[in-house]
Amino acid sequence: MKPISKDWKEDISPDEETRFAEYVKAFQKIQKVNSSKFGKGRTLHRKQILGLQGKFEVLSNIPDHAKQGLFASPGTKDVWIRLSSGSMKLQPDTTGDIRGFALKILGVNGKSALGNGNTSAQDFLLINLEAFSSPKSEEFVGVVTAAAKGGGPLLKYLFSTYGFFGAFARIKKVSKSFNKPFSGFATEPFYSAAPISFGPYAVRVRLLPPSGVTPSKDASKDWANDMKSKLSKGTLVYSFQVQFFTDEKTTPIEDASVNWAESEAPYVTIATLSIPTQDFGSEPGLSLQKKIEDTIFDPWEALLEHRPLGDVMRARKHVYLASQKGRGAV
């Protein structure tokens, strides 16, 4: 195990703003095409599996260096949760996909990571992958925009970009991400996959599922129903954890494809997420589903102390805003 360090830094290239503007145009086209087919919605993570509400409790017995921003003092806040499938399209739950577990912690008050005044919420956008399949945003956007055009254009892009052997390696890596075994939202861990600042430190986030909950055999037929079934038996309590930056080699800031080794940067539990039994069929329950679908979940909807870090996160600031505008959320 290595000691934690404050000596992290971002490496911002001079052409970033130009590149990010091109990403926005590409994602706007994808969103427009898919919204014409499926109705107004997000560019990615279009399908909402389920909207939930719960409580987020910052624990009192956490290390002093973890007492930053939202976690500076113990307490409990309301939280909205959006469970989703990562695809640009609406597809059956049985189709392999990246799964999302997004948190919006309410009742926050502090300077915004966007530098536009104060924020009243802290979002954490988590997926069921420990790291992204691409080290930088350019590769990720290239794959997504090619895939949006179909299998043929995607293969053409991969072979022209990575060469014969490189393309096969890339296909294997992307396929592994989308086809990773997934047992359900109450039985799998979720990750930020990229770092955020944590006061003077940098961390990645992990959400561990409740202990003692077992996967259901037919869960993949209907992820929402699986979650409802588990909640009908009682409150689900997740562990919210962070792992701290140690050095650039072990815990890189700019390469989002590197999974920070837990042996060198162990996770520390600093909060719990409690999701109680909910009445999904009631008027308030149905209303909550729409509110969560309509609202914004954005890694940059954050306190300044928890500013997203690295090329992938900086690119997300631009494309998420464009997606929000494209569906009329802002």
N, C-alpha and C positions, 0 to 999 in steps of 0.2 A: 504494500500500500504506500502510495506517495503522498507527501504533504500537500494540502490545498494551497493555491497560489492566487494572488491578485494580478499577476503579470500576464494576463491575457490581452490580446489586442485584435482588432479587426483589420483586414487588408482590403481596402476599398479601391477598386481600379477606377481610373479617370473616365472610362466609357460606360460606367454603370447606368447612369441616368438615361443615356441613349438606348442601351440594351433593354432596360426595363420598359421604356416607352414602346419598344417593338413587341415585347412580351404582351403588353396590355392590348395592343391591336390584335395580336394573334388570339388571345383569350376572348376578346370581345366578339370576334367572328365565330368562335366555337359556341359561345353562350347564345348568340343570336340564332344560330342554326338549330341548336338543341331546344331552345325555348319555343321555336316555331313548331317543334314536334311534340314536346312534352308539357308545354306551358311554362310560364315565367318561373325561373329558378336560378340557382347558383351554377357557376361554371363547373366547379368540382364539388364533390359531396352533395350532388343534387338531391339524392333520395334521403329524406328524413325517415329513419326507422322508428324513432320514438322521441317525444319530448318529455322531460321529467323535471321535477323540482326537488330540492333537498337542502341539506345544511352542510356547510363547510366549516369545520372547527380547526383553528390553529392551536396546536398543543402547547402546553406550558413548559414542558421538560425538554425543550430542544436545545442544541448547542448554541452558544452565544453568536458564533459566526453565521448561523442560520436565521437570526432575528433581524431580517431585512424586509423593508417594504411592507407588503401585506402580512408578513410573518413577524413583524417587530414585537407584537404583544399577543397573548392568547385571546381567543374570542371566537364567536360563532356568527356566520353570515349566511343569508339565503343564497342559493345557487340555482341557476337554470342549467339544464343539461340537454344537449342535442346528440343523439346517437344517429349515425349515418353510414351510408355506403359511399365510397370515394369516387365512383364512376361519374363521367360527364353525362351519362344517360340514366334513365330509369330501367332497371332490370330486376329479374327475380332474385330473391334472397339466396337461392341456391347457387347463383353464379359467383365464382371466385372474385374477390374484390378486396381492396384495402378498407378497413372499417375505422370509423371516426368516433371519438368520445370527447365532445367539446364542453367545456365548463365556462359559465359566465357567473362570476362571483359578484353579487350585488351589494350595494351599500358601501362602496369604497369611496374614498375621497383623498385625492392627491394629484400631483403633477402627472400629466399624461406623457407616455413614451413618444407620442407624436409631436410633442412640443406645442400643442395648440390649447393650452390652458389645463384645466383639471379633468380627470376622468372619474366616473361614478361606478365603474366596473373593471374587473380584472378577468380577462379571458385566458384560458389555457386550451389549446387545440392539440389533442392527442390522437395518435393512430396506433394500430396494433403491430407496428414495425419498430424495431429498436433504432433504426437509422434509415435514411432515405436511400433509394437505389442509385441516385446520382450525387456526385460530390458538389456540383455547382448547379445553379439555376438554369444555365444555358443548355445543359444536357437534358435536364428534366423537361423544359419547355419544348425542346426539339422532339422528344419522344411523344409528348402529349399532343402537340399539333399534328404530327405525322399520324398518330393513332386515330385522331379525330377524323381523318380522311379515309380510314379503312386499313385492312391488313396489308394490302399490296403496297400502298404508299409508305406504311411503317417499315416494311422490310427493305424497301428501296432506300429509305432514309438511313436505316441502320448500316446497310452494306456500304453506302456511299460515304458515311461519316466515320465508321470504325473499321472498314475493311472486312475481308472474308472471315477471318478467325475472331476478330474483335466483335463483329456483329453477332456471332453465335454466343459469345460470352455475355454480351449485353442482353440478348434475348433470354438467356438462362436466368440472369439476375432479375430482369423485369418480371419474367414469368413467376419466379420464386416469390416475389413480393405480392403478386396478385393471387397466387394460389397457395399462400401459406395457410396451413390448417387453422381453422378458427372455430371455437366451440360455443362462443356466446359472449355477450357484453357483461355478464356477471361472473364469468369464469376465466377471463383472459386479462393479462396486463396491457396497459396502454402507455405510450411514450410521446414526449415532445419531439423526439428524433433529431432535433436541432437545439442549440443552446439559447438561453436568455441570460441577461444580466441579473445579478442577485445582490443589489447594493454594489460594493466594490468587487464582488466575485462574479463568476459565471457558472451556470449550472445547466443540467438537463433534468427533465421531469419524468417521473414514472408513477403510474397509478396501478396499485396492486388490487386484484379482485378480493372480495370477501372470502374469508377462510370457511371451509366446510360446505361450500356450494359445489354441487357436482353438475357436470354438463348433461344436457338432455339429448337423447338419441336423435330426435327429429327437430332439433333447434333450428337448423339451417333452412327449414321449410318456411319459417316465419320468425325472424329474430325478435320482432316486437312482442309477439305472443309469448315467446320464451321468456323475455324479460318480465312481462306482466305476470306470468305464472310464478316466477321466482319471487317477485315482490309480494304476491298474494300470501306468501308464507311468512312474511315479516320484513323488517328493515334490512337493507343491504349496506354494509359498512366497508368502504374502500380505504386503503392507506395511500396517502399522497406523499411522495418521496422526491428528493433531489440528490443528484451526485455533482460534486464540485470539480471545477477545472483544476488540473494539477500542472500540466505543461503542454506545450503545443504538439509534441510528438504523440503523447498518450491521449490527450483530450483536445483535439483541434477545434478551433472556432469556425474556420471557413470551409472545411470539408465535411459536408453533412452525411456522407456515406460511411463515415467511420463510427462504429459503435464503441463508445468509451468503455474500456475494460473495467468491469465491476471490481476486479481484484485490485486495481490500482486506484479507482475512484468509487468507493462503495456508496450505495444509496443510504440516505438517512430519512426516516419518517418524521415529517414535520406537521402533518395535518391529517384529518380524516374527512371523508366524504360520506355522508349518510343519506340514503335514498329510502324514504318510508313507503309503505303501501299507499297507493293512490287510486282514486276513483276516476278511471279513464273515460267512463261512459257518461259521467255527469256533465252538466253545462260548463262548470268551471274547468273540468278536465279536458273537454274538447276545446275550450277557449285557449287553454294553455298550449295545446298542440299548435294552434295557429300562431299564437304569439311567438313561440320559439322558432317556428318555421320562418316567420317574417323578420325576426330580429337579426342583428349582426353578431357573428362569432368571428373574431379576428385576432390573431396573435398580437397585433399592434394596438388592440383595445386593452391597454395595460398601463400600469404605473411606470413612471420613469425608472424606478429601481429594478423593474423587470422587463427592460427593453429587449426585444428580440435581437439576436446577434448572428452574424454571418451572411454570406451572399444569398443563400436560399431564403432566409428570413427577410432580408432587405428587399428582395424581389417580391415576396409575398405582400409587402406593404402596398405595392403598386397594383398588383393583379387582384388582390382582395377588394380594394377600393373600387376598381373597375367593375368587378362582379356585383358589388353592392349597388352601384349606380345602374347596372344593366337590368337589375330586377326591381328597381325602385325602392331600395331599402334606405337610401340616403338622398 
